């Protein structure tokens, strides 16, 4: 927990030390790598705050869902670091594709319930998207992670997807522990369902480790994208603390 708080402070300090990052770039608008990187780090710090709050209350699954968000943010930051403006374009295409898909679905399934003025706005928006992005492509966490610098993080991301983010059997098994079932005539009989399962200490520790892993990657990536900040000098110390704790746990 102390390390997670230190990560949040580091991230805030990195953002605070980037006051002049837009010099000479204001005419380009917000869609530039440095601005996007700071937005992603801000989102990561907010997600990490959620992880801290939820783990403090024993809500491990919910904390792991937000830790997964931290990894996805870190993948996108790595994409910005390695591809710069090209990745910004990919983010714009992904957003356009999503907006187009949602608008078309709404017009197809709920057209009779949409007020006329809203329908006009949606069709105008669709025309604009199709004009600017005739064939927009979506971004997938797997593709972004494997083409960037965080391939190892993607394995953790998939684990968090399977055991927390999705209603898989792995996730649901937490509500069906051995203590609430017994064997009767050779068959397993459910005695009760554990609505709010008690946190497993090993899972709690792993969640702390993974959330800090993602946050560290996000901080390091954004610091590099910004060309280095005064706070970035703390990365060596923070990384050493993280590695020491990881070694201690393993």
ABEGO torsion letter per residue (X at the ends): XAAAAAAAAAAAAAAAAAAAAABGAAAAEABBAAAAAAAAAAAAAAAAAAAAAAAAAGBAAAAAAAAAAAAAAAAAAAAAAAAEAAAAAAAAAAAAAAAAAAAAAAAAAAAAABBAAAAAAAAAAAAAAAAABABBBBBBAAAAAAABAAAAAAAAAAAAAAAAABBBAAAAAAABBAAABBBBGGBBBBABBBABBBBBAAAAAAAAAAAAAAAAAAAAAAAAAAGEBAAAAAAAAAAAAAAAAAAAAX
